[in-house]
Amino acid sequence: MILTEDQLRDLLDKSLAELPGTDRFAVVLEGSVAEGFGNPSSDIDFLLVGRGGEDLPTMPSLLFVDGRRVEVRTRSAGQLADQFARLEDRARRPGTLDEDLLNRCQRFLHSHPLRGRALADEVKALMPAERFRRIAADWWAHRARQSLRHAEALLCLGAGEEAVDWSRAALVQTVKAWAAGRGETYLEPKWLSLQLDRIGRADVRDRYWELQSAHPAPGDLDAARDHLSDCVGFATGLGLTGVRGGPGRITVRRAPGVTTWQTGGTTHVVRRRREVFALGDRSGAVWRSLVPGRSLPRAIAVAEDPGAPAPGPLLAAFWRYGLVRLAWKGGGTISASLPLAAPPGPVTPPPSRARPLLSIHGAAVGGPDAVELVPLPAERFAAAAMNLVWSNVVVENAIEDLTGALARGQWRVAELTARRAVHAALRGLFSAYGVHPLPADCDLVHRMDLLPRATGPIRTRARQLLRRTAGSAARGESLHADLCAFVALVRDATGSAGFPSCFDSADAWRATLELGYDWLRIGTHLDVELPIDEARDLLAGRGAQPYDGGARPYDGRPQPYDTAAQPPGDSQPHGATQPHHGG
């Protein structure tokens, strides 16, 4: 150790002098200094062990003694025994073994006793050293295996530089697994060079550093492939299994809790009923081409489009965001992780900056390759979209009523229906920007400060129209013309241009119902409150009257939706003609 026994005891005495009531504890030194590593900047970590099973606090006391930072932790013998029991229980599945638990057990087992050796040795005997070596080696081997598979997938997807980084991570994990089997179980990799020196296998050490120092040229997939092949060969030479076979062993799989929803030409992917990803035209086409169970190379080949960029980066984004899984045949889901880093799992990108957020056809996206997170919770997204569609229906109805009132000279009726149309159009505008719940109709024009400045002309016209009267045929016609211009302005701003004149013909009504039905399916799946009760019956029946012979019974769930292809989801067979609608 870098400190003598006398120096350690002096530090201990000075530390405990600041912590009254510690005389009854055994004391051990943990961490890098206890294991023969460390330097002048290393912390001094004392663990106080109490006999019995009381629940002692985990948070350390931080002290500064003789220029060194000292951490003093407390654990009871019962707490340490419980740690070992949990470690043994979880060791059967190394992928679920908690890093912090493994580290706590390792630090105590390799600690240096300073006081009360008998109690420390008694507790250490609960976990034989050879057994712990095996657990630690298996834990590292699992991570090395996952990292090499992860690198294989990245290389197949065309991400050569990322693959090289994960190959290097796998090298560390492989050597740590090998070293753990030889008693070098200290978890943090920062002392790996000293661990390899202590083991004394120059051949392993030198080959490890040779591979770790290799730098394939960026963008050179062949060089990245050669590096990965060398890493796999090195790992298998040290006893690692389950990493040979190449990309053909990797398959595309459904991700749990992921559902797919098509609205117009936009594909939306809902993750765990909470987050919505909107796909651009090309990313949507790649998504719809995926068939769960296909090998990754085959999935890439099917998704390729002559003249378009390679689909690998889009598939990588789907995987990175947890919209699909990649699995190793016979080895389960590929899930790589690094020690002392963020836990494995899907990445959540920054939310999309597109404004307004949505149109009647779907969420706004930034381009054909977009895989963008909608900046609204899934529930609010669906509710806002349904309100946007329904507000346009109300606008059409109000304009129809206005036309009829003007024809009969019903000026007061005309004024009220014009205001109703203005308020409905504003509800659509607010909904397109994701506002939900909506302000009261009379507050809408006063809450325009919630929206971007670009909507200022809409606010000005709305204020004017809400004060307009229709006391004569000429004034009524002028009101009608200005209202239609206002509606066109709002629809242009909200992506609602071309909304069907749903009260003019059966075909237009049918088109309206088809449009609304897309959003109803998402809303019903997410248990969103519908704008009106009749919308559920009308839209679920896709326009069929309740007693028409062709009407389909409604069971409270979204009806099948006919499309040409079946995107991946988590419950419905791929290749069917309906996106699944369950969670």
N, C-alpha and C positions, 0 to 999 in steps of 0.2 A: 504494500500500500504506500501511497505517497506521504502519509502521515504515520508517525510512530504511535505505539500504544499509549505512551505517556501524553502525547499531543492530543490524541482523541479523548482520553479521560479528562484532560484539562478543559477541553471544549465542552464535554458533557457536563462537568461540574458547574462551569460558568453558565451553561444554558439552563440547567435544572434549578439553579439558584433564582432564576427569574420566573419559575413555574412552581409555585408551592403545591404540596400534596402529591408529589411524584415519587416519594420514597418507596412505596409498595410495589412499584413496577420493575419488571425486568427490562433491560435496555439492549437493543441491538443497533448496529450501524448498517444502513441499507444503501443501495445505489452504486454508482460507478466507483466511488472511492473504496467501498467495501469489497468490490470485485476486482481490485487491482488496476483500475483505470483512473481517470480523473486528471486534473491539472489545477493550478492555483485558482482558477475561476469556478471550480466545481463546488456545488452546494454540499453541505454536510447534512445528511438525512438520518435522524435518530427516530427509531420506533420504540415506543414504550408499550410493553405487553403486560396486561393485567390478568391475574388468575381469575377464572370464573367466566360467566357468560353475559356480562352486562353489555349494553349497547353504547359504546363509546363514540364520541364524535369523529368524523372522518377528516374534517378540515384541519390542516396543520396550524401550529403556532409558528410564526415567522420571527426569527431573532437575528441580530447581527452581533457576532462575537469575534473579537480580535480580527476584524476586517473580513470575516467570512459570513456568508448567509447561511443560517442554520434553520432547518425545518424539523419540527418535533411533532410527530403523529402519535396517536394512541389507538390501540386495538386490544380487545380482550381475547383470551385464549379461545373462548367460544366463537367470537367473530372470525378468527383465523381458521378454526375448524370448519365453520360454515363455508368460508371461501374455498377451502380444499374440496369440500363435498360438492359444491356447485361446479367447481372445475372438473371434477371427475364425471359428474352427470352430463355436462355439456361436451366433454372431450370426444364423445362418440360421434359428434357431428362438428368437425373443426370449423365449418363455415359459420356456425352459429355461436362459436365460442367468443365471448367478449374480450377484447384486447386489454381493457383495464383490469379485469379479473385475472387474466393470465399474468399481467405485469405485477400486480400486487402479490400474487403467490410466488412468482419468481424472485422478487426482491427480498421477501422474507426468507425463502429457502436458502438463498445465497448471502444472507446477512452475516455480519461479524458480531458475536456476543460481547458486550461490555459489562453487563451486570445481570445476574440471575440466569446463568447459562443453563441450569437444569430445566427451568420452565421453557426456555427457548427451544432446547433440544427435544423436549417432550412434545411440543406442538409440531416441530419440523418432522418428527417421526410419523405423523399422520399422512404425509405424502412422500413416499420413498423417492430418492433422487433419480433412480433409473426410470421410474414411472413418469416423473415430470419431464425428463428428457424426451421421452417418447411423445408425450402430449405436445410439448413445444415444437418438436420436429414435425409432427403431423400438421400443426397449425400453420407453420411456415410453408410446408409443402403444398397445402391446400391453396394458399395465396400465390405461390409460384406457379402452380398449375393454372389457376384462373388468369394470371397475368399473361402467360404465354398464349393461352387460348384467345384472350382479349387482343393481344398483338396480332395473332393470326387473322382474326376478324377484321381488324383495322387495315391490315395489309391488303386483304381481299377487297375492301371498300375503297382502296386507293389512297389511304391516309398513311403514307410511308413514314413520315417524321414522327407521328404519334406512335406508330408501331414500334419504331426504334426506342422511343422513351419507355414504352411498356416492356420491351425486351430487356432493357437495362434494369427496370424495376424487378422483373422476374429473376435476373441474375442475383440481385441482392437477396431476394427471398429464398432462392434455391440454396445459396451458400449458407444463409442463416439456418435453414432446415438441416443441412448437412452438419453444420457446426453444433447445433443443438443436440443432435444425436451423439456428439462427442463431449457433451457436458458444458459447452459454451452457450448457455441459454439466455444471457443478458439480452433484453428485448430490443432496445434502441439500436439502430444500425450504425450510429456514429462511431462506435468503438470497434467496428467490424475488422478494420485492419489489424488492430492489436489482438483480436480474437484469432484471426488466421495465423498471425505470427506465433501465438501460443500453441496452436494445434500442431504446427511444425510440418505441414504438408506443402512444401514449396511448389510442387506441380499444380496443385489446386489453386493456391494463392496466385501464382503467376498467370495462369490461364484466365482466372477470374478478372484480374486487373487488365489483361490484354483485351478481353471482350468488353469490359466496362469502358475502356478508353477508346474503343473503335468509334469512328464518326462517319457513317455512310453519308454520301453527298445528298443534300436536300433535293427531293424530287426524283431521286434515283430509286425506283421501286425494286429493281433487280438487286442493288446493293443492300437495300433494307431486307429483302428476302434472304440474301446470303447471311446477313447478320443474325436474323431470326433463326435460320437453320443452324448456325453455329451455337447459338444460345440453347436451342433445343437439344443439340448433341451434347453439350456440356452438362445440361441439367439431367438428361437421362443417364449420362455417365456417372453422376453422383447419386443415382437411384430414384430420380423423379419419374413417375409413371403418368400415363393419361395425357400426353402432350404430342404424340405423333399422329399423323394421319392427314395433316394439311387442312385447307379450307373446306374440302368436301365433307368433313365431319361436322361442319357448322350448319345448323338449320335455323330458319326464321320461324318464330313461334308467336302466338298471341300473348299480349301482355294483360294481366288481370286488371279488371276495372276500366278497360278502354273500350269505348264505343264510337261508332262512325255514323255521321249524319250528313246527308247531301241536301243542300237547299239551292235550287237553281243550278248554277254551274260551280258552286263553292262546296268543297269538302271540309267538314268540321270534324275534329277528333276530340272527344271529351275524355279527360283523364280523371279517373276516380270520382266522377260526378261533381268535380269541383272546378276543373280548369278546362278551357276550350282552346284548342289550337286550330288556326285557320290555315288552309293550304292553298298555295297558288295553283295555277292551271297545270304546270308541269309536275310539281310535287304531288298534286292530287292524282294525276295520272299514274305516277310511280306508286303511290299508296294503294290505288285500286288494283294495281297489277300483282300485288303480293298475295301469295297463297301460303298459309301456314303449313309447315311441314316440308316445304321445299328447301333444298340446300341453298346456302347463301350464294355460291357462284351461279346457280340456276336462276335464282331470284333476280340477280343483277342482269343476267343475260336477257331475261324476259322483259325487264323494265327498260332496256336500252331502246333509244329512239334515234334512228339515223339522222345525223345533222345536229343533234342536241348534245349538250354536255353529258358526260358519264353520270349515271344515276347513283354511283357510290356515295357521294357526299350527302345526298338526300336520305338514303337509307341509313347512313351514319347518324344523321340528325334524328330520324325516327327512333333509332336505338338509344341514342344519348338522352333523349327526352322521355324515355320509358314508354313509348307508344307501341313498340314491338320488343320482343325478347329475342336474343340469340342463344341457342343451346348447342351443346356438344353432344353428339350422338353417344348415348350411354353414359353421359357425364353431367346431365342437367344443365340448368341455366348458367350462362357465362356471367360472372359477377366479380369483377376485379376490384381490389382495394389495396391501399397502401397503409403501412403502420403509421400511427401518430398523425393521421391526416383525416380529411373529411370521410365520413362513412360512405360505403358504396350506395348507389341508388340513382334514380333519374335526376337529370339536371333540369332546372327550371330557368329558361332564358328570361332576359328583361322583357317586359310587356311591349307589345306593338305600339308604335307611335302614330299609326294611321288615324286620321280624323276626317269625318266622323267614324265611329267605331264600326258601324254596320249599315247595311242597306236592306231592302226587302229581299235581296238575293243572297245575303250572307255577310259574314264579317269582312271588313276591308283588309286587304293584304298589300304588301309592298312590291310584289312582283311575281313572276311565274314560278320561281323557285322558293317562294316564301313558306316557312314553317313557323308561324308566328303565334305567340301567346296573346290571346285576347285579354285586355286589361280589365276584365270583369269576372267575378265569380260566375260559374256556369249557370246558376239559377237566375241571376240578374241578366245575364246575356240573353237567355231564352225569353224571359219576361219582357225585356226591352224590345226584342225582335217581334214578339207577338203583338205588343202594343203598337209598334210601328206599322205592321200590316193592318191591324184593326183600325188604327187612326185613319188610314187611307180609305178603308171601307166607309167609315163615318163621313169623311170628306165627300166621297161620291154620293152618299145618301143625302147629305145636306145640300149639295149643289142641285141634285134632282128636286128636292123639296123647294129650293129657292126658285128654280125654273117654273115649277108649278104655281108657286105663290105669285110670282110676277105676272104670269099669264092671266091670273084672276084678279089682279089688282090688290092683292092682300099685302099691303106694304108693311104692316107690323110683323106679319109672319115672315116675310122676306128678310126683314132686318134681323130677326132672331135666328133664322136658319143661316144667314151669312156669318153671324158671330159664332154659331156652332161650328161652321166649316173652318173659320180662322183658328178657333181653339183646338179643333181636331188636328189641323195641320201642325200647330205648334206642339201638340203632344207627340206627333211623329218626329218632329225635329229634335225634341228633348230625348226621345227614345233612341234616335240614331246616334246620339252622343253618350248613350248608356245611362241616362238619368232614370232611376227607378228606386222607389216609387216616385210617381210624378207629382208636381205641385197641383193644387186645385186649379181648375180652368181660369178662374178670375185672377190667379197669381202668375199665370204663365208668362205674360208679357212683362211682368215686373221681375221675373227671375231669369231673364235673358243674360244677366251678368254671369250666370253659371257656364255659359257657352262662349266659344272663341269670338274674338272681335269681328271675324269675317262674317258672322251672322247679323251684324248690325243693320244692314239694309232690310233684312226680314223683320227685325224688331220695329223699325220705322214704319214699314208698310202695315204690319199687324196693328200698331197703335192707330193708324189712320183708318183702317177698315173697321175696327171696333167702334169708332165714333160715327161711322157713315149711316145715313138714313136713306130710305127709299120711298119718298112721298109722291113720286110720279113715275110714269113709264120711263121717261128719259133718265131719271136718276136711278131707277131700278136697273135699267140696262147697263148703265155705267158701273154700278156696284157689281153686277154680275161679271162684267168684263175684267174689272180690277181684281175681283176675287179669284177668277180663273188664272190671271197672271201671277197673283200671289201664290196660289197653289203650285203652279208650275215652277216658281222660284224655289219654294220649299222642297219640292220633289227633286229638283235638280241638285239641291244641296244635300239631300239624304239618300241619293241613289234609288229614288222611287219613280224616276221618269218612266213612262210607259206603263204605269199601273193601270190595270184593266178598268174600263168604264163599266163597272160591274152591274149597274142597274139599267144598262142599255140593251143587253141581249143575254140569251141563255149561254152563249159561248163565252162572253165576257165574265159572266158569273161563275161558270165552270173554271175559267182560268184563275179567277180570284181564289176560289176554293182550293185549287191545286197548289197555289202559292202559299196560302195559309196553312194547308195541311202539312207541308214540310216542317213548318215551325211548330205546329201543334204536337208533332211526334216528339220533338226534343223537349218541349215544355211538359208534356205528359210524363215522359221518362224521368224528368227532374222534379216532378210534383209541383210545378209552378201553377199558381192560380191563373185561370183563363180570364180574358177580358170580359166575357159574358158567358152564361151557361149554355146558351144556344150554340156558341162557337164549338163547343165540344161535340154536340150532335151533328151539326152541319159539316164540320171539317173531318170528323172521324168517319162519316159516311161518304166523304169526298163528293158531296153535292147531291147525293141521292135523297129523295124525299122519304120521310119516315115510313110511309106505307107503300112506296114503290116496290114493285116485284124485284127490282135489281138491287135494292138496298141491302147492305151487309150488316148483320147484327154487330153492335158495338159492345165490347166486353170491358171497356175502361182502359184498354191498352192501345198504343199506336198500332194502326193496321199495317200490313206489309207494304213496302214501298218498292215499286218496280224500277230497277236500274239494269244497266247492261253488265255491270260487274259488281262483285261483292268485296268491299274493302275488309281489312282485318278487323275483327272485334274480339270479344272474349267468350262468346257463347254460341254463335250461329255458324254452321258449316260454311267454309269458304267455297265459292263457286256457285252458291245459291243466288237467286235473283233479287233477294232483299237484304239490305243491311240489317243486321240484328238490332233489336231494340231493347235488350235486357242488359242489366248491369252485371 
